[in-house]
């Protein structure tokens, strides 16, 4: 059977794989759903020092500590940045790399450089009016999985005193 390592996207946690883990486990696979530093149940570790490199290290450490080999690495959204780095740094440990609605970066690309121009502009504006850093939105999972219409919407969250607003029409479907 296979060793699955599941990596969530931005502002999620290992919990987002909760409907995927049981059937894979029942089929006899070994399954690990990591939560990246600073999000999900590890939200208390959020600091401005967290970078993509921190998250790459999270996944590399999970591979090492769980002694995983011949891994089916499944990555979602922002997790594509991490999966690409792991494939580059630890290719001998991977059997497959699966991108699920994920960023597939080209050499030299950052996560934000893969976004549409309007998204980059909104992000740049948000950074200009916020403090140097801000926690991701702390909406309950029920909101993040909402089936509300995908019309342009704005939501705010004051998790850390700063406001985060989305004008992304698809935010409800994360």
N, C-alpha and C positions, 0 to 999 in steps of 0.2 A: 504494500500500500504506500501511498504518497505522504510526504511531509508538506503540509500547507502552512505558509506564513502569510497572514492577511494584514495589510497596511491600509489604514483609513486615509481619508482626505483631510483637508484643513478643517478645523473647528469641529471635528468629530472625535471619536474615541473608539477603542476596540469594540465597544457596545454596538456599533453600527453593523457588525457582522453577526449579531446574535441569531439571526434567522438562517445563516449560512453554516455556522459551526456544527449544530446538532446533526444535520443530515450527512455531512462529511464524516463526522465522528462515527455515526451509526454504520457508515459504509466501511469503517475500519481504518480511516486515515487518521494521521496525527495532525492536529490543527491548533495553531497558535494565532490569536488575534492581538497584536500589540497595540498599546496606546502610547502615542508620542508625548514627549516631555512638554508640559504646559497646557495640555488640553484634556478633555474628558476627566476621568478620575485622577489625573495628574495635573489638573488645573492649578493646584496650589504651588506648583513649581514654576509657574509662568514668571519670566523675567525678560527684560530687553536683551539679555545676552543670548537667548535662544535663537539659533539660526538653522538653516537647512542642514548644515553640518551636524548640529546636535541631533536632528532627527535621523540622519543617516547613521550616526553612531548608535542611536536607540535600536535600530533594526539590526545593524551589524552585531551589537551586543546580544540581542535576542537570539540570533543565529548561533553565536559562540556559546552562550550560557545554556541554551536548550540542546546543544550539540546536534544541530540540524545539518543534514546533508541531502543532496538530491532534492532540493526544495522546489515546490511550486509556489513562487512568490507572486501573490495577487495584490495589485495596488490600485487604489481608486483616487481620482482627481489629483490633488497636490502630491499624493503618494507616488505618482508616476515619476516625479523628480527623484524621489528616494530610491525607487526600484531601479531606475536607470543607473544611479550611482552604485548601488549594490552589485548590479550586473557587471559594471566596469571594474569594481574593486574585488569582488569575490565570485568570479564566474565559475570557478570549480565547484562551488557549493550549490549552484542552481541547476535545476532540471528544466524548468520553464519559468518565464516571466510573463504574467498575464496582466494587461492593462484594462481595467474596467472603467470606462468613461474617464480616462485619466490623461494627464499631460504626458506627451511623449516628446521630451525636449531634444532639440538638435544640439550639437556641440556649441557651447558658449551661450546658450539660452538660459535665462532665469525663469522662474515661475511666472512673474508678472509680464515678461516679454512675450509669453505665449497667449496673453489675454488680448481681447479686442481693444482697439483704441479708446472707445468710450469707457470701458472698464478701467483702463490705465489712468485716464483723465479723472474719473471719479475717485480712484484710489489716491492719486496725487493730491487732489483737493482735500480729501478726508484727512490725509496726513498733515496738510498745511494748517488745518483748523483744530487738530487734536494735539494732545500732549505727544511727547516723543514716542510713546508706545501705548498700546491699549490691548486689553484682553479681547479675545474673540467674543462674539455674542454668546450670552448664556441662556438662550432660549431653551425651554424644555424640549425634549425629543418630539413630543406631540406637535409642537409648532414647526420644528424643522422637517417633519414628515407630513406636513399639512397637505391636503388635497385642494386647497383654496385655488381659485383661478390664478393664472400666471400673469395677470395684468401688472403693470408697473406698480410697485408697492414700496412703502418706506416703513421700516421698523427701527426702533431705537432700543438700545439696551444700555443701562448704566451700571454694568457689572463692577467697574472699578472707578466710577466717577466720570469717566469719559463716555462720550456717546459714539455709537457705531451705527451707521445708517446704510441701508442697501437700497439702491434703485434698480437692481438687477431684476428683470422681469421673471426670471426663473428661480429666484431665491427660495420660494416655498417648496420646491421639489428636491432640495438637497437631501 
